[in-house]
Amino acid sequence: MKEIKTIPIYNRKSQKLTSITESEFKAIKDDVDERFFIVEGEFVMVKSRFFRTEHLVTHQKLYIKDKKITFQKQKGIDYKKVLFILESPHRHEYDYEKNFSPRMPLYGNLNTFQSHFESLMFELTEEENYAYEVVLYNPVPYQTSLHYLLKRNVKEQTRFKFWLYGWLELKYHREFDRYLNQYKFDYYLNASTRMYKSIISYKLSTLVNTEYQVYHPSSGFWNRKEAKFGIKKIIHLDDSHFLFHLPKEEERNSIS
């Protein structure tokens, strides 16, 4: 039997956020940014300043027409509005040499996204020659991969637990609620990766009628000669279509 010892990662309130393996812990022990992390013999602590605004990759609006991206709306063009939902920033979305400063969503995959987005929308709508106003949105806008701490990829479960801390305890699911209530889109695309897709989908189901699930742009499916997007159209029915009562808002938030 193989035995794997794990090291807990806590916040300042002694809440366990996630855990890493003992070998990962040994690799970082003498090389951490002490502004954001405390490393002790049996645990790691993430300081509150790690989650400050200056380290968040906020949503980005861009405009796509004829496979060209601009960041300013052009006059005389009718744009279809698209909310493109990811889950949280990946390691390429930070500049580590510039004080761990955030860049923008999909920074490392923007060329792939630009090349194939219109093909995705044609497959989804069967309509050509549209221009799109796209918002790239991370429901949890800080680095949940812990790459800044570990300098390597981590287990999916490690990242997922850290993401849940932001979604639930830091209440980013409520920020997502507010955003969805404030802004309306023609298309809602859930491009989060596998472990996050159903949680984000559930949140969408409480606020929008139709969701499209697609592969994440970092997936190899987007990089094929003939890209594959794995499109699924999800119709979310309202309360009147159910034979039971949905949970109250407070109960929905506690499991969202």
C-alpha positions, -999 to +999 in steps of 0.1 A: +000+000+000+014+034-010+011+060+018+010+097+009+013+123+036-004+156+030+003+191+044-027+214+051-029+249+038-048+273+061-059+309+061-054+334+089-085+322+106-071+286+108-096+274+081-082+246+061-083+257+024-067+227+007-036+205+011-004+196-008+017+165-007+047+162+015+070+161-015+055+194-028+059+209+007+096+200+008+102+215-026+089+250-015+101+250+021+130+274+014+117+294-015+084+312-008+073+348-010+068+356+026+046+385+018+018+360+010+027+327+026+040+314+059+056+280+058+059+261+091+070+226+099+035+210+096+014+235+076+013+264+051-006+296+057-019+319+030-020+355+041-050+376+034-030+399+011-028+371-014-064+378-022-062+415-025-076+434-055-042+440-071-037+402-075-071+395-091-075+388-128-107+408-135-131+403-164-121+416-198-143+429-226-131+425-262-146+427-296-142+400-323-150+404-361-133+386-390-109+368-366-096+401-353-097+412-317-100+448-306-106+463-272-127+492-284-162+491-299-163+502-335-192+525-346-218+512-369-213+475-360-241+455-343-224+432-318-239+400-303-231+399-266-214+368-252-204+359-217-175+335-219-171+319-184-139+302-173-132+293-137-101+310-124-068+324-137-042+300-150-005+305-144+001+324-177-023+351-166+003+366-142+036+384-147+058+369-120+087+392-127+065+423-121+055+416-086+030+389-093+009+413-113-023+401-131-027+402-169-060+393-184-081+361-188-069+337-214-036+356-217-017+325-227-044+312-251-056+344-266-043+336-301-061+302-301-093+319-289-090+346-316-085+320-343-114+297-335-140+318-316-160+326-348-160+290-358-173+281-324-201+306-327-210+295-362-213+259-350-234+271-322-257+295-342-253+284-378-251+321-387-221+338-403-207+374-405-216+384-369-194+406-347-192+397-311-188+417-279-172+391-255-167+393-218-141+368-205-151+361-169-134+342-141-160+336-113-131+332-089-105+358-100-074+348-081-049+320-088-063+288-074-037+266-090-012+278-064+014+280-091+029+311-075+035+291-043+046+257-058+061+268-091+046+236-107+013+221-116-008+207-087-033+179-084-068+188-096-083+181-062-058+206-045-068+233-069-105+225-067-106+228-029-088+261-030-112+273-057-142+264-035-128+285-007-131+315-030-165+305-044-181+299-010-161+315+018-150+346-001-185+347-016-175+351-052-206+332-061-226+363-049-204+385-071-213+362-100-250+366-091-248+404-091-230+404-124-255+382-141-284+403-128-268+435-138-257+426-174-276+406-200-261+386-228-273+369-260-252+338-253-238+324-220-209+300-227-197+279-198-161+270-208-149+260-173-130+227-170-147+195-159-147+198-121-161+233-121-186+230-149-216+216-129-212+242-101-211+271-125-240+255-145-261+253-114-256+290-107-265+299-143-296+277-140-310+301-113-306+332-134-306+325-172-327+304-195-301+289-218-264+279-213-239+265-238-212+243-224-179+241-244-144+229-239-119+253-223-097+271-248-066+256-232-079+222-242-061+204-270-095+202-288-093+239-296-058+234-311-066+207-336-065+214-373-103+212-372-111+224-338-137+206-317-157+225-291-179+199-275-209+222-276-239+212-254-270+234-252-286+234-218-321+247-213-328+258-178-365+257-169-380+281-145-397+273-112-431+266-127-418+236-146-407+217-115-429+194-094-411+205-062-401+238-047-366+251-053-346+260-022-349+295-009-322+319-020-302+315+013-302+277+009-292+279-028-263+302-019-250+278+007-246+251-019-238+272-049 
